[in-house]
Amino acid sequence: MSEISAAAVKALRDRTNMPMMECKAALIEAGGDMEKAIRHMREKAGGKDVKFAARETAEGRVGAYSDDGAKLGGIIELRCETAPSAKSEPFTALANDLAKQVALKGATTPDELLAQPFVSDPSRTVKDRIQDTFVLVRENMRPARMKQFKGVTGSYVHHDGTSGAMVLVEGGKAEPQLLREVCMHITATRPSYARREDVPADVIQRERDIAKAQIAADPKNANKPANIVEKIAEGKLKTWFAENVLAEQPFVKDETKTVGALLQSAGLKLVSFARYKVGELS
């Protein structure tokens, strides 16, 4: 194949945060295929759970809003050009207003959101509301991604506004502080799925294959029978669930309980969640 380009190496480094030379070696081994290169790097990680996230450079903040009475919630990532503007009072107020807009009216794309009548003044649009802040801040700004939740929600936005989460549960009356702490957990641990049943079958098979490749690469396992290797692989898969599935993660404030068990003890069942960090690709 042709020589691996510097751009491809940089792209893999941006996704994995691994050293440039390791990225280049992985791409060469994978014949230039980005996804295969990532898989090779994970297989060589020796069982460690390496977090790979696609990122782009951006500034902005996360806004979240829950309406307990209407049982609606909304979370949004709002982008701008500079960090000082992202921390400014006008931009913070705009992010909170747009989170309320998403909660009460729902929107799945930036264009849909911009065209909606603004909830606090239906004679104007959301685009008009953003223009008000543009006049004060004098920077380009745009909604990047958003999600509406219908049901009992809780939320948390980190003090600097760069990350936040919203969780949806069902069951009895939910204690707001409990749901806030679950969202703090989500923000810190970055789960990929809410429940085990949410994990696609092909992802489970991929992780099982990676576990077996890691086992095969360890000389200590050379003479172990197939049934033992299978049990070790299932143990690794169970560990992967505990690291990547919210309901099965040990709760950060009390690791003797999983998040699922914590909610269950409060009469609640986890349904779904969203976690946003400014600059991460959706």
C-alpha positions in Angstrom: 0.0 0.0 0.0 1.0 3.6 -0.3 2.9 5.3 2.6 0.8 6.3 5.7 0.2 10.0 5.5 0.9 12.4 8.4 -2.7 13.4 8.3 -3.9 9.8 8.9 -1.5 9.5 11.8 -2.7 12.7 13.4 -6.3 11.7 12.9 -5.7 8.4 14.8 -3.8 10.3 17.5 -6.8 12.7 17.9 -9.1 9.7 18.3 -6.9 7.7 20.7 -4.6 10.2 22.4 -1.8 7.7 21.9 1.8 8.5 20.8 2.3 9.4 17.2 4.8 6.5 16.5 2.3 4.0 18.0 -0.4 5.4 15.8 1.7 5.1 12.7 2.7 1.6 13.5 -0.9 0.6 14.1 -1.9 2.1 10.8 0.8 0.3 9.0 -0.2 -3.0 10.6 -3.8 -2.3 9.6 -3.0 -1.4 6.1 -4.2 2.1 6.6 -7.7 1.1 7.9 -8.5 3.5 10.8 -11.0 1.2 12.6 -8.7 -1.9 12.3 -5.8 0.2 13.7 -7.9 1.1 16.7 -8.8 -2.5 17.2 -5.1 -3.6 17.0 -4.2 -0.9 19.6 -6.9 -2.1 22.0 -5.8 -5.7 21.6 -2.3 -4.8 22.5 -3.5 -2.8 25.5 -3.2 -6.0 27.6 -6.8 -5.9 28.9 -6.8 -2.2 29.8 -9.9 -0.3 28.9 -8.6 2.3 26.6 -11.1 5.1 26.0 -11.1 6.3 22.4 -13.0 9.5 21.7 -13.2 11.6 18.5 -12.7 15.2 19.4 -12.6 18.5 17.6 -11.3 21.8 18.9 -14.2 24.0 20.0 -15.3 26.2 22.9 -18.8 26.5 24.4 -20.8 25.1 27.3 -23.5 22.6 28.2 -27.0 23.7 29.3 -29.5 21.5 31.1 -33.1 22.0 32.2 -35.7 19.7 33.9 -39.4 20.5 34.4 -40.6 18.2 37.2 -44.2 19.2 36.7 -44.4 18.5 33.0 -41.9 15.6 33.3 -39.7 17.0 30.6 -36.0 17.5 30.3 -33.5 18.9 27.8 -29.8 19.1 27.4 -27.8 21.0 24.8 -24.2 21.7 23.7 -23.8 25.3 22.6 -20.6 26.3 20.8 -18.7 29.6 20.5 -15.3 30.8 19.5 -13.4 31.5 22.7 -13.3 30.2 26.3 -13.9 33.7 27.9 -17.1 34.0 25.9 -18.2 30.5 26.9 -17.9 31.5 30.5 -19.6 34.9 30.1 -23.0 35.6 31.7 -24.8 36.3 28.4 -23.6 33.0 26.9 -24.4 31.0 30.0 -27.9 32.5 30.1 -28.4 31.6 26.4 -27.3 28.0 27.0 -29.8 27.7 29.8 -32.6 29.2 27.7 -31.9 26.8 24.9 -31.9 23.8 27.2 -35.4 24.9 28.4 -36.4 25.3 24.7 -35.3 21.8 23.9 -37.0 20.4 27.0 -40.4 22.0 26.3 -40.5 22.0 22.6 -38.1 19.3 21.5 -35.7 19.5 18.6 -33.3 17.0 17.1 -31.2 19.2 14.7 -29.8 22.8 15.0 -31.8 24.0 12.0 -35.1 22.7 13.6 -34.2 24.4 16.8 -33.3 27.7 15.2 -36.6 27.9 13.4 -38.8 27.3 16.5 -40.8 30.1 18.2 -38.8 31.0 21.3 -40.7 29.7 24.4 -40.3 32.8 26.4 -41.4 35.1 23.6 -43.3 33.2 20.8 -43.3 36.3 18.6 -39.6 35.7 18.0 -37.6 32.7 17.0 -34.7 30.9 18.7 -32.5 32.3 16.0 -33.5 35.8 17.2 -32.7 34.9 20.8 -29.2 33.8 19.7 -28.8 37.0 17.8 -29.4 39.0 21.0 -26.4 37.3 22.6 -24.3 37.7 19.5 -24.8 41.5 19.8 -23.3 41.3 23.3 -20.6 38.7 22.8 -19.6 39.4 19.2 -18.7 35.9 18.4 -20.2 33.2 16.2 -22.3 30.7 18.2 -24.3 27.7 17.3 -26.1 24.8 18.9 -24.1 21.6 18.2 -26.3 18.8 19.6 -29.4 18.5 21.8 -31.7 15.9 23.3 -35.2 16.0 24.8 -36.3 13.6 27.5 -39.8 12.7 28.4 -40.3 11.5 32.0 -38.5 11.9 35.3 -35.2 13.5 34.7 -32.2 14.7 36.7 -29.2 16.7 35.5 -25.8 18.0 36.3 -23.5 20.6 34.6 -19.9 20.8 35.7 -19.0 24.2 37.3 -17.0 25.3 34.2 -19.9 24.4 31.9 -17.8 22.2 29.7 -19.5 18.9 30.5 -22.8 17.8 31.8 -25.3 14.9 31.8 -29.0 14.1 32.0 -30.6 10.9 33.2 -34.1 9.5 32.6 -35.6 7.1 35.1 -39.0 5.6 35.7 -40.7 4.5 38.9 -41.8 6.4 42.0 -40.9 9.9 43.1 -37.2 10.6 42.5 -35.0 12.5 44.9 -33.4 15.3 42.8 -30.1 15.0 44.7 -29.8 11.3 43.9 -30.4 11.9 40.2 -27.9 14.8 40.3 -25.3 12.5 41.8 -26.0 9.9 39.2 -25.4 12.5 36.5 -22.2 13.6 38.2 -21.1 9.9 38.0 -22.0 9.8 34.3 -20.0 13.0 33.6 -16.9 11.5 35.4 -17.0 7.9 34.1 -18.2 8.3 30.5 -20.4 5.2 30.1 -21.2 4.2 26.6 -24.6 2.5 27.2 -27.3 2.8 29.8 -28.2 -0.9 30.2 -26.7 -4.2 29.0 -29.7 -4.7 26.7 -28.8 -1.4 25.0 -25.4 -2.8 23.8 -25.7 -4.0 20.2 -24.9 -7.7 19.6 -22.1 -6.9 17.2 -20.4 -4.8 19.8 -20.6 -7.6 22.4 -19.1 -10.0 19.8 -16.3 -7.6 19.0 -15.4 -7.2 22.7 -15.5 -11.0 23.1 -13.1 -11.3 20.1 -10.8 -8.7 21.5 -10.8 -10.5 24.9 -9.8 -13.7 23.2 -7.1 -12.0 21.3 -5.7 -10.6 24.5 -5.8 -14.0 26.1 -4.0 -15.6 23.2 -1.3 -13.0 23.3 -0.4 -13.8 26.9 2.1 -16.8 27.1 0.7 -17.8 30.4 -2.5 -19.0 28.6 -0.7 -21.1 26.0 -1.6 -24.5 27.4 -5.0 -23.7 28.9 -8.0 -25.7 27.6 -10.6 -24.0 25.5 -13.3 -24.1 28.2 -11.0 -22.2 30.6 -10.1 -19.7 27.9 -13.8 -19.1 27.3 -14.4 -18.5 31.0 -11.5 -16.0 31.1 -13.0 -14.3 28.1 -16.4 -14.1 29.7 -14.7 -12.6 32.8 -13.1 -9.9 30.7 -16.4 -9.2 29.0 -18.1 -8.8 32.4 -15.4 -6.3 33.3 -16.0 -4.4 30.1 -19.8 -4.2 30.9 -18.9 -2.9 34.4 -16.7 -0.2 32.8 -19.0 0.8 29.9 -22.6 0.1 30.9 -24.0 2.7 33.4 -26.3 0.3 35.2 -23.4 -2.0 35.9 -20.8 0.5 36.9 -19.8 0.8 40.6 -21.2 4.1 41.8 -18.3 6.5 42.3 -19.5 7.6 45.8 -20.1 4.0 47.0 -18.4 1.4 45.0 -20.1 -1.4 46.9 -23.2 -0.6 44.8 -23.8 -0.4 41.1 -25.7 2.5 39.7 -28.5 0.2 38.7 -28.7 -1.2 42.3 -28.6 2.3 43.7 -31.5 3.4 41.7 -33.4 0.2 42.3 -33.1 0.8 46.1 -34.8 4.1 45.6 -37.6 2.5 43.6 -36.3 3.7 40.3 -35.3 2.1 37.0 -32.7 3.5 34.7 -34.1 4.2 31.2 -31.5 6.3 29.3 -29.0 9.2 29.6 -27.0 11.7 27.6 -23.5 13.0 28.4 -22.1 15.9 26.6 -18.6 17.4 26.7 -17.8 20.4 24.7 -15.6 19.6 21.7 -16.4 15.9 21.5 -17.9 14.7 18.3 -21.5 13.2 18.7 
